[in-house]
Structure formats: structure tokens, C-alpha cells
Amino acid sequence: MHIHHNIVVTGAAGFIGSYLTGYLNQVGFENLILVDNFSDERKFRNLENKKFLAKIDREEFFDWYAANPGSVDAVFHLGARTDTTEMDYEVHRKWNLEYSKKVWELCTRDNIPLLYASSAATYGGGELGYTDSHEIVPQLQPLNPYGQSKNDFDAWALQQESNPPNWYGVKFFNVFGPNEYHKGRMASVILHAYRQIKEKGEVKLFRSHHPDFEDGGQKRDFIYVKDVARMCVWLLMACPSSGLYNIGTGRARTFHDLVSAVFDTLKMQETITFIDTPEDIRDKYQYFTRADMKKFLATGYDRPFYTLEQGIYEYVSQYLEKDAVY
């Protein structure tokens, strides 16, 4: 990333987008063009104390760019409809597919490096594993329209003859950390667990409806948002081969481990009760995810990842307990 022009961050008011904005500030970038639907008051705190040049509504971004051609050096396209329970594909198609195609075409035309958010939701039930190889993309079967829209864009990107000079479709695994307080049902299990402990002194977890997993033994690749921001910036700085990259830790941890770490951080006795997984998501539920990180690590990235315990300790003690944002 050169610094003589501006860096665009879409989804800048959201969880990962606002954290990335703060991280870019921390490493010296203040020449940021933030793009989002800025009308959601619940997210206003995410941009307090951030440094940037302009905030542009997502509906007006392409007009703004047309009026300011050649003024952008890099695009982090993280804006998306992220609700995995929204079952209307058309909603996802508009924001996750059509909007992303316009961003891609703009970056291709003007030679702008592009990093965009794909998702581990593209892997569906994990029948084909969790490797970020390009070969399996057409065969993947996501479990919901959100994951489908993300995979549809990956497949489209891989078919294009003209590309941005460097492009990275990053498949985020289970990201958690500050600035996600507005996400409701879509927030991380860490935030839900914290709120339940504060309210009731106990946590409810989904019972396992799968013979291979005990209750609370369902596993995910949980990654702290600080690692995510570092990894995204690394890709645009190091310029490895373009393509899809997993953004996870390469470790799978249980929900039980996660809840234990929240209780430990709060120095409280662990109390967990198990409830049935809701019918509407039961057949769409991932029991196991673990990112294959070989391709990403081969780019030369060598920062150690936060462990689940380290990430939870920092998130709970520095942010949730202080009602602070990053």
C-alpha cells in the first residue's frame, strides 16, 4: 500500500471494519475513506476517536469515486449483509454479490489492490474440508443464503479475465472482539456468554444433536479481531499471490473452552446449562470448523495468534468490563 493516496474501508461502521479502521490509524494511516450505511445509531460509538478523511454513504460511493478518480490506493471491502438467518437470497445478492462486483470492476479498471471479505460460511458443513483452494469453490455447498452469496462472489471473481493488480478474498472464521456489541443474534458467542453471566450468573449453550459431539463440544476456529486486522493489512502490504485466503488460527476449540475462559476472566464459578438448538437453524448448524492456514502462512506471516484464552481475557477485561470500544 502506497500512502500518497487514500485507503477505502467499506463496512467501516461495523465490527471488523471499525476495528480495522482503528488498527490502520494505529499503524499510521489516517488517509481513510469510510464507506457504510451510517444511519444506524447503534454503531456510532465504533467510529468515535477514529481519524479519517471522509465518511461516504454506501449508496453514494461510486458517484463519489467517479468525481474523484485516481484518488484511491487500496480498498478493504468488508461491507456486507452479514445476517446468516436472513433467508431471502435477493437481500444478500444486492449487497454481497452485485455491490462487490462493482467494487471489483472499479479496482480492476484503475489498478487498485483489493481485499474483500468472503467467509468460512462458504464451507457449509465442511464436507470438502476447510482448505482455501480455488478448485473446490464450485463444489462448495453453504448452509444459508449469506454463505451462498459469499461463495457466489468468490466463484465469480475466480472466473474473471481482468482482475485488480492484487486481490485477496479473505475467508473469516469465527471472529470475536470489541466493536461487535451492536450485532444482536449475530454477535460472537463470547459476547452472548458474557451478557448471560452478567445477567443470570450462568450460560446457556446449544445441546449437541450429533452423536460425535458431546454437549458444548461443538468446535470452531475462533480468531481475535486484532489478528484479523493485522492479517488483512499484511496481505495488502506483502502482496503475495492473489486469490482466496483463510483467516483463522488453524485451531479448533470447543464452546465449553470458550465459556470457561469467560468465567475464568471474571473469576466466577462456571455454570452452564444446555438447551436444544432452535429448529430453524438445527440442520444448518456447523459442528466443526478449522481453517487450513498453510497458504496464508506461506506468505511469510509470522506473528503468533492470540490463543482463545488470551483473546477472551483482553476482550472481556479491557473492553466489555469497561464498556469500551476499540
Number of C-alpha atoms within 10 A of each C-alpha: 18 11 13 10 14 21 26 26 25 28 22 30 28 27 24 24 25 29 26 24 29 25 18 21 16 12 10 10 16 18 19 24 21 26 24 23 17 18 10 11 9 13 20 13 16 25 21 12 10 18 17 20 12 12 19 19 16 19 12 12 19 16 10 13 13 11 10 10 10 13 16 23 19 24 24 24 23 25 24 24 16 16 17 17 14 14 12 11 14 13 16 24 21 14 17 27 21 14 18 22 15 12 18 24 15 19 22 18 12 15 17 24 23 26 26 24 24 28 24 27 27 26 26 21 20 19 9 13 15 21 21 24 13 13 11 14 20 13 11 22 18 21 19 21 22 27 24 24 28 27 27 20 19 26 18 14 19 17 10 9 6 12 21 20 15 20 26 25 25 26 25 22 24 21 22 24 26 24 25 21 20 17 16 11 11 14 17 17 18 21 22 18 22 20 15 14 21 11 10 9 16 20 21 17 20 17 18 19 16 10 7 9 15 11 19 20 18 23 20 22 22 30 25 24 23 20 18 23 20 16 18 20 17 16 23 20 11 12 15 16 12 17 17 25 27 27 29 29 23 20 17 18 19 19 20 15 14 21 27 20 21 23 21 15 17 16 9 13 11 15 14 17 12 13 12 13 15 11 8 9 13 13 12 15 16 17 17 16 26 23 24 20 18 13 15 19 13 10 14 11 13 8 10 8 16 17 15 20 17 13 20 23 18 16 25 22 15 15 16 18 11 10 11 14 21 22
